[in-house]
Amino acid sequence: MSTINQNKNKQPKPNHKHLHPRNLHKNGYDFPALVKSYPPLAPFVKANVHGNISIDFADPKAVKALNAALLKQHYNINEWDIPEGALCPPIPGRVDYIHYIAELLGIDDPAVSKKASKTKIKLLDIGTGANGIYPLLACNIYGWHCVGSDINSQSIDNVGSIIAKNPQLKNSFELRTQHDKNHIFTGIIQAGECFDVTVCNPPFHASQEEALKGSKRKLDNLARNRGEQKVANPSKNNATLNFGGLDAELWCKGGERMFLKKLIKESQTFSTQCRWFTSLVSKIDNVKPARKLIQKLGATDVLEIEMKQGNKITRVLAWTFK
């Protein structure tokens, strides 16, 4: 097993500026500690062109190993894995979403939330994907009860295997399959059931071709940062496409705007069964029409939460009918 010499290589400078104050990753990654916790990460860790210890973020195997290490060291999640080609989420940004949702619900202290068993928060993750990241984080950080839904049975099966390897999740993380592609909440939220909040990371693109182009732009940006040439056009079978995702993870008919429209309209039907509905909105042009529709449907409050990671800005749209 290879090791990292902390004296010979500089530690990475904090590269997650503006993350939530409670985010454990706001000061960057401690790669030596991560390798110690998760040895399979070691072969991917080396000094980059700037002399800092890091990984090649264009290498899907390296990114997946980093995620597994972060989840094991910081969140007590063992043997996290995803199928080849599945969406590999950046942990710091996903953690931020959970912390901002906690603030929305008036929760300031994760420890207090974990102890409040009689008033346990219930979260629904729409499109949990093969990674199940939001419920995994919410269960560990705040002790919430989570339901993850997805239309892809392969994704559900994979998250189920992660839960099976982590007994502490057995009674706090439940999975449900959406059998009707025309619905989001219908068939998932059961009669008489109530949730405190829903979270969602909508499919970003309108087609697979558009998703591939977006992935190439990200790979090109990473290559540029390393002083390298642009990469060749990726295909859906290209192993370097670590930004790709299984069907319904990154693209759907109509893209993010149409998905948000469907999500918002259907939320009205379940307005009495959920305190807050929330969703990430990646494209700023989609915020205004989404807010307009929410207000038209009679929401009593609409909030826009801005999350920053370095120069990247992502928005969470939250609304309630109560």
N, C-alpha and C positions, 0 to 999 in steps of 0.2 A: 504494500500500500504506500502510495506516495504521501509525503508530508509537506507542510508549508512552514518555511522559516520566517517567523515574524520579524526577525532582526534584519534580514536581507531585503525584504520587500516591504514597501510602504503599504499601510492600510488604506483602503479606499476612502476618499473624502466623502462627506455626507452628500448624497446625490438625490435626496428625496425632500428637497425644500418644500415648505408649505404644507406638509402632511399634518393631519390632526394631532394635537398635542398628546393624545393618549396612544398614538400609533407607535408601536415598538420599533418600527423601521425608519423613523424620522432622521436617524443619524447614519443611515447606510447599513451595509451588511458586515458582520464580523465573520469573514470567511474561515479563519482558523477554527473558530468555535463551531461553525456549521459543519466543517469537515469532521471534526471530532465527534459531533453528534450523529452525523450521517456520512460515513466513509465513502460510499459510492460517488459522492460529489467530488472527491479529491482529484480524479484524472482531468476534470474540466477546469480546475482553478489554476490560474497562472498570472504572471505579471503582464499587463496590457501595454500598449504603446506609450502610455503616460507614466508607466512605472508603478501602477497601482494593482493590487491583487484583485482579480475579477474573473468573469467567465465570458465566453463568446455568446452574446445574447442572440446571435443569429443561428446558433446551433440548438435545435429543438431538444436534443438529449441533455444538453447542459442546462437549459432552462427548466426542464422537467426535474432534473436532479436538484437544482436549487430550490424549487418549490417544495419538493419532498423533504429537503433538509430544513427549510424554514418552518414547515408545518410540524415536523417532528420536534425541533428544538424549542420553538416558541408556543406551540398550540397543542402539544401532546397527541398529535395525529400520526399514527404509525402506518407505514407501507402505503402511503398515498401514491396512486398511479392513475394514468389515463391511457386509453387506447391510442394507437398511432394515428395522427391526424386530428385528434380532438383538441379543442381550445385549451391552451395552457395559460391560465390567468395570472397577471402580475399581482402578487400577494399584497404589497403595500397599498395599492389603490383599492383592492377589495376590502381590506381592513378598514380603510377610511370610510367607505360606504356604511359599514356596520356601526362605526363610532358615531357618525352623523345621524343615523337612524335612532341610535340610543338617545342622543340629545333631543331629537324630535319627540321621543316618548317621555322625556323628562328624567332620563337616567344619567346620573353623573358619576356613579361609582360601580364598576363591574363587580367588585366583591359583594356589595350590597345586593345587586341584582341576582347574583348566584344564590344567595341565602334566602331570597324571597320565594320560597317554593309554593306558597299558597297563592301568590299573585304572579306566577311565572308568565313572562311575556311569550306570546305565540306568534311566530313569524312564518309567512308563506313565501317561498322562493319560486317565482314563475320562470320556468326554463332553467332548471338547476344545472343542466348540462352533464357531461361525463365527469366533471371535476367536483361538483357539489360544494363549491368553495364558500358561498355565503352561509349556508347552514352550519358547515364545519366550523367556521370562525365564530358565528353567533353562539353556538352551543358551548364552545370552549371559553370564549372571552366573557360572555354575559350569563351563561347558563340558561339560555332560552330554549323553549320547545319549538322545533322547526319542522316544517313540511316542505319537501322539495318536489316539484312537479316537472314533468317533461313529456314531450310527445315521442321522443326517441327511446325505444326499449333498450337499446344497447347502452345508452347513457344511464338509464335507471339501473340496469344490471351492474354497471361498473361502480356507481356510487354505493349500491347495495353491498358490493364486495368490500369497499372501504369501511363501511359501517360494521360489517361482520368482523373485521380485523381490529376494531376499536370498540370493545364491549361497553365503554363508558357512554357511547352514543346510542346504545340499543333502545333506551326509553326516551330519548330526546330528539331523535332525527328519524322522521317517517318519510317514506317515498310514495308518490302516487303518479300513475301514468295517465296522461291526457290522451284519450282515444279519438277525440274529434278535433281535427286540425282547424275547424272553423270556430272553436271556442278556446277561451283562456281560463276563466274561473269556473264556468259551468262544467260539472263533472269532477271538479277538484274540491271546491268548497262545498261541504255537505250541509244538508238541512239542519238548522239549529246550531251550526258551528260558527264560532267567532274567532277572528284573528285581530291582533293588535296592529300588525303592519304587514304589508306585502312588499317584496323587493323584486326587481327585474333588471336584467341587462339585455335589452332587446336586440334582435338580429340587426346588424348595422347596415348590411348591403341588400340590394334588390335582386341580385343574381350571383351565381357562383363566379361568373366572369369578372364582375365588379369586385368581388371579394379577393380574387387573385391579383387584380391590379392594385388593390389597397395593400395587400401583403408585400408585393414587389416594392412599393414605395417605402414601406417600413424597412425592408431588407436593404434597400439602397441607402437609406438614412444611416443605418447601422454601419454599412460599409464605408460611407463617407466619413463617419466619425472615427473610423479606424485608419483613414487615409488610403482606402482601397478602391478599386473600380466597382462600378455597379454590377449587380448579379444578373445572370441570365433570367429570362422570363420563367417564373415558376409555373408548374402545372399542378393539378389537383393531387397528383401522385408524388410530387416532389417532396422529398424528406426534409428539405430546408424550409418548408412552409410551416414554420412553427406558429405562425399567426393564423393559420387556417383553422377550420372547425368542422365538426360533423354537420350533416344536414340539420338546419334549423338553429344552429349555434351562431352562425355569422351572416346568414342571408335568408330572406323570405320574400315572397311576392310583395312588391311595393316598398320594401326596405323598412327602415326604422319609422318613417312617418306613418305608413299604413298600419304597422304593428301597434304603434302608440294609439292611433285612432281606435283600433279594435279594443285595446286594453282599457282605454278610458271609457268607451261606451259600455263595455260589459261591467266595469266597476260600479256603474250606477245601479245595476241590477242587484248587486251585493252590498249596497251602501250601508245597510243596517248590520252587516256581519263583519265589518272591518273598520277599525278606527282611522287608519291612515293607509292610503295606497301610494306607492312610490315607484319611480322608475328612473334609471339612468337615461340621459338624453345626450348622445355624443355629438350630434350636429346642431349647432346653435340655431340654424334656420328652422328647426323643428319645434323649438320651444314655444314661440308665439302662437302658432296654430293649435298646439296641444293645450296651452293655457286657455285659449279662447273656447275650445270645446269643453274643457272641464268646467269653466264658469257657466257656459250655456246649459250644461246638464244639472246645474244647481248645487255645485259644491259650496260649502260654507267657508272654506279656507283653501288657498293655494299658495304653496311656498316653493321657491327656487333656491336650492342649496348648491353653492359653488365649491367644488373640490379642486385643489391644485396639487400637482406633483411636478416640481420643476417648472418648466414652461408650459406644461400641458394643463388645460382646464377641462374638467368634466362637470356636468350639471346633474343634480338629482331633482326631479320634479315630484313634489308631494302634494296630495290633496285629500280632503275629507268631506264627507257629507253630513257629519255629526256636529 
